[in-house]
Amino acid sequence: MTLVEARCTAGRTKRAALGARYRRLRPHLGHGRAVLAVGRHVLEIACHLLAQPNTYRELGTDSFDRFRAERLKRRSLAQFYRLGCQVTLTPRPTAA
């Protein structure tokens, strides 16, 4: 019962990685399956924290995009091409 409450609450958070995961999965899976996927992720986090002497570190809502930046670039370029635009990407110079 506690896991059900935790996954529903985690799915409603605005500035957490679990809430972002729910919002990313909901259009594809529907509410029930997205909540179940978030619950499984909560359980995986709990098992990991119990097995290792680490503390939980919130990754943030953009963690998925940061970890998969190359995939995001390709997807965004494909969307531009579908809209009829041609885009050339150049890396932004980093601050020294």
BELJOLIN-V94546 format. One record per backbone hydrogen bond with DSSP energy under -0.5 kcal/mol. NH is the residue of the N-H (numbers start at 1). CO is the residue of the C=O. Records with the same first field share a line. If there is no record, write none. Layout:
NH=CO, CO
//
This chain:
5=1
6=2
7=3
8=4
9=5
10=6
11=7
12=8, 9
13=9, 10
20=16
21=17
22=18
23=19
24=20
25=21
26=22
27=23
28=25
29=25
30=26
34=30
35=31
36=32
37=33
38=34
39=35
40=36
41=37
42=38
43=39
44=40
45=41
46=42
47=43
48=44
49=45
50=46
51=47
52=48
54=52
58=56
63=60
66=62
67=63
68=64
69=66
72=68
73=69
74=70
75=71
76=72
77=73
78=74
79=75
80=76
81=77
82=78
83=79
84=81
85=80
87=85
//
